[in-house]
Amino acid sequence: MAIRIKSRGNESAEQMMRRFKKLCEKEGLVKDVKRKEYYEKPSERRNRDKRRTAPRAI
């Protein structure tokens, strides 16, 4: 998966970086990188998924 940014007219480097960061966030790359930063045991992953899908008490 490659994200490519082409400059628009008189767009500055800061504006291009801002657009690039927004696209990365939209694609979920930041979350994915943070999640894969450390090894997570399969049992921990299952427990996390169960907690996420479990109904919350009001």
NORZI-V434284 format. One record per helix or strand of 2 or more residues. SS is the DSSP state (H for helix, E for strand). FROM is the first residue (numbers start at 0). TO is the last residue. Records with the same first field share a line. If there is no record, write none. Layout:
# NORZI-V434284
SS = FROM-TO ; FROM-TO
This chain:
# NORZI-V434284
H = 12-26 ; 28-34 ; 41-52
